[in-house]
Amino acid sequence: MIQRLLSAALAAALVALPAQAQTVVIVRHAEKVAPTGDVDLSPAGKARALALAKALSGARVRMVLATPLRRTGQTAAPTADAAGWTVAAIGFEGGDAAHAQRLADEARKAGPGDTVLIVGHSNTVAQIARALGDPAPVAPTDCEYDKMTVLELGGPATRAIHTRYGAPTEACSA
């Protein structure tokens, strides 16, 4: 029930955005099978990736960006597949700040009315949002996977909506 309410709230937020605005959705990769390394998504992560695709099914997704790591590509893949796009991997060359700026620059290439999905990491999500003009970016903790930032670009100021999607993340001791 909560998941349906979140999807409905996200859909309402996306519909409320002006048609000439560009929408950028930023999430952290979904749950992974191991804490370190270039690892795959866990079963819970695969379910979250599907929940993300469902949450964005009403959006006009025209670009899907991630990092070269498997977990981000696997998180983005169901949304990209549903929209008929491929996931574009943006590397970490130059460090996190340069990576965030490259993602922001690439996202800004989308057209008016388009939605861009960016899948990052707990240490890059807030930097990416800031590079796109979010005045108060929200970073997920190391054990949060359900946070989502929705940005409206193209107006006098970037409008940010901080929400959640999919199953709630279980509390952790980190």
C-alpha positions in Angstrom: 0.0 0.0 0.0 2.8 2.4 0.9 4.6 1.7 -2.3 1.4 2.5 -4.3 1.0 5.7 -2.4 4.6 6.7 -3.1 4.2 5.9 -6.8 1.0 7.9 -6.9 2.7 10.8 -5.2 5.6 10.7 -7.6 3.3 10.5 -10.6 1.3 13.5 -9.3 4.5 15.4 -8.8 5.7 14.7 -12.3 2.4 15.6 -13.8 2.4 18.9 -11.9 5.6 20.0 -13.6 5.3 22.4 -16.5 5.5 20.8 -19.9 8.5 23.0 -20.9 10.4 22.0 -17.8 12.9 19.2 -17.8 12.7 16.7 -15.0 15.7 14.9 -13.5 15.2 12.0 -11.1 18.2 11.0 -9.0 18.4 7.8 -7.0 21.1 5.8 -5.3 21.7 2.3 -6.7 19.5 -0.4 -5.2 20.5 -3.0 -2.6 23.6 -5.0 -3.5 24.7 -8.6 -2.7 27.9 -7.6 -0.8 29.1 -4.4 0.9 32.2 -3.8 -1.3 33.3 -4.3 -4.8 31.6 -4.1 -8.2 28.8 -6.4 -7.2 25.3 -7.3 -8.5 22.0 -6.3 -7.0 20.5 -8.5 -4.4 17.0 -9.9 -4.7 15.7 -6.9 -2.8 17.7 -4.6 -5.1 16.2 -6.2 -8.2 12.8 -5.7 -6.7 13.7 -2.0 -6.0 14.9 -1.6 -9.6 11.5 -2.8 -10.9 9.8 -0.5 -8.4 11.8 2.4 -9.9 10.7 1.5 -13.4 7.1 1.3 -12.2 7.3 4.7 -10.4 8.7 6.3 -13.6 6.4 4.5 -16.0 4.2 7.6 -16.5 7.2 9.9 -17.0 8.7 10.7 -20.4 12.1 9.1 -19.8 14.4 10.1 -22.6 17.8 9.6 -21.0 19.1 7.1 -18.4 22.6 7.8 -16.8 24.5 5.7 -14.4 28.1 4.9 -13.4 30.1 2.1 -14.9 29.5 -0.1 -11.9 27.2 -3.1 -12.2 24.8 -2.1 -9.4 24.0 1.3 -10.9 23.5 -0.1 -14.4 21.3 -2.9 -13.0 19.2 -0.4 -11.0 18.7 1.7 -14.1 18.1 -1.1 -16.6 14.4 -1.8 -16.0 13.5 1.9 -16.5 15.7 2.2 -19.6 14.2 -1.0 -21.1 10.7 0.2 -20.4 11.4 3.5 -22.1 13.3 2.0 -25.0 16.7 3.5 -24.2 20.0 2.2 -23.1 21.9 3.1 -19.9 24.8 5.6 -20.6 27.7 5.0 -18.2 29.5 8.1 -17.0 32.9 7.4 -15.5 34.5 8.7 -12.3 37.6 10.4 -14.0 38.6 13.4 -12.1 36.9 12.4 -8.9 33.4 12.6 -7.5 32.9 16.4 -8.1 33.9 16.1 -11.8 31.7 13.0 -12.2 28.7 14.8 -10.7 29.3 17.8 -13.0 29.6 15.5 -16.1 26.3 13.9 -15.2 24.6 17.3 -14.7 26.0 18.5 -18.0 24.7 15.4 -19.8 21.3 15.6 -18.1 20.9 19.2 -19.3 21.1 18.0 -22.9 17.6 16.4 -22.6 14.7 18.3 -24.2 11.9 20.3 -22.7 9.3 18.0 -21.1 11.8 15.1 -21.0 12.7 13.1 -17.9 16.2 12.0 -17.1 17.0 9.2 -14.7 20.4 9.3 -12.9 21.5 6.4 -10.7 24.5 7.2 -8.5 25.9 6.2 -5.1 25.4 7.3 -1.5 28.4 9.6 -1.8 27.5 11.2 -5.1 23.7 11.7 -5.1 23.8 15.0 -3.2 26.7 16.3 -5.4 24.8 15.5 -8.5 21.7 17.2 -7.2 23.7 20.3 -6.2 25.3 20.4 -9.7 21.8 20.6 -11.1 20.8 23.4 -8.8 19.1 21.6 -5.9 19.3 24.3 -3.1 19.2 21.6 -0.3 20.3 18.2 -1.6 19.6 15.2 0.5 22.2 12.5 0.7 21.2 8.9 1.5 23.0 7.1 4.4 25.0 4.0 3.6 22.0 1.9 4.3 19.3 3.9 2.6 18.2 2.8 -0.8 14.7 4.3 -1.1 15.4 8.1 -1.4 14.6 9.9 -4.6 15.2 13.4 -5.7 13.0 14.9 -8.4 14.3 18.2 -9.9 12.5 20.5 -12.2 14.9 22.4 -14.4 14.2 25.3 -16.8 12.5 27.8 -14.6 13.9 30.7 -12.8 15.2 28.3 -10.1 15.5 24.6 -9.8 12.6 23.1 -7.9 13.4 20.0 -5.8 11.1 17.3 -4.4 12.7 14.8 -2.0 10.6 11.7 -1.8 11.0 7.9 -1.5 10.1 5.0 -3.8 9.7 1.2 -3.5 9.7 -0.7 -0.3 10.9 1.3 2.7 14.5 0.8 3.6 15.0 -1.1 6.8 16.5 0.8 9.7 20.3 0.3 10.1 22.8 1.0 12.7 25.2 2.9 10.5 
